[in-house]
Amino acid sequence: MLSWKLMNATERACRNVCEGEEVAFHYNDTLSRFDRLRLWTEGFIAGWLQEEECRPLLGQINRFWRRKSR
């Protein structure tokens, strides 16, 4: 069970990076290493949670801190 979840999360992370590179190429932009890492992390989290769409990582961190500070 855990291996399937890990495989799905990794696959979603790689797909998220590839989609980000396609978008950057379309708009004649380049992705830095940090951008690729951010995209991979967002994709991995979305794949682990089995969500269809990726949420921005910084938005998730901000929501976490807001809930924690209440």
C-alpha positions, -999 to +999 in steps of 0.1 A: +000+000+000+027+025+010+048+016-021+018+024-044+012+057-026+048+066-029+049+057-066+017+077-074+031+107-055+065+105-073+047+102-107+025+132-100+055+152-089+074+144-121+043+152-142+040+185-124+076+195-132+071+185-169+039+206-171+057+235-155+085+233-181+060+232-209+043+263-196+076+281-192+087+272-227+053+284-241+058+318-224+096+320-234+106+317-197+131+295-179+127+276-147+153+278-120+163+249-098+142+263-070+112+266-094+116+229-103+120+219-067+088+239-058+069+222-086+081+188-076+072+193-040+037+206-048+032+176-072+044+151-046+021+165-019-009+165-043+000+129-053+004+118-017-030+133-008-045+119-040-057+153-052-064+160-088-049+195-088-018+209-072-022+237-047+005+263-044+029+253-017+032+287-001-006+289+002-006+256+021+021+268+044+003+301+051-030+282+058-011+259+082+004+288+102-029+306+104-047+275+118-018+270+142-019+306+155-056+305+164 
